[in-house]
Amino acid sequence: MQSTGGCSRPERDYTAGGRPCQQPYRCGLHLYLCMQKLTVSTRKKRQVLDITDEVAKVLNSSYGDTSGVCQLSVLHTTAAVTTADLDPGTDLDMLDAFEHMIPKLQYRHPHNPAHVPDHILSSVIGTSVAVPLNRGEMMLGTWQRVVLVELDGPRDRTLVLTVLAEQGGNFKTTKRGTR
């Protein structure tokens, strides 16, 4: 997983021109908003990929002792992001269940009707997930993992990690500014 960007003000591109902003954007409710892009490479046509540890590393290195909400969005219409229990084989069970959810119809999508089920599943599963953040750590259940669901791979997938933090959250400072 690659990470680019840093804090940005909402009126700008999420990467603030490829450079982190010097200060997080301060919302009117005494909250701070920071965003950065992450890139995940998938290896299969359909895949459930555990990205929990990679997201945790970004949160730890960029957001220190910050508390608030971490929201992840995948910027694609044939991928999804959610939380799941990933006991051995559960990823394959999920993919099998997703496959059976979608009826075999004559789809009218002009680009490529064959991947309409991928678009539908992306919408059903969801393209974003919000997780509480306490002192830089995601608050997940014992068996919960953050997963990227690839529906039309292999591809490089772009996610945006957004942290909405309470005033006084300690964003770690780097040589490039506050992140």
PyMOL commands that set and color helices and strands:
alter all, ss='L'
color gray80, all
select helices_A, chain A and resi 52-63+90-101+113-125
alter helices_A, ss='H'
color red, helices_A
select strands_A, chain A and resi 2-6+25-26+31-41+47-50+68-74+79-85+128-134+137-138+144-150+156-166+173-174+177-178
alter strands_A, ss='S'
color yellow, strands_A
deselect
rebuild
show_as cartoon
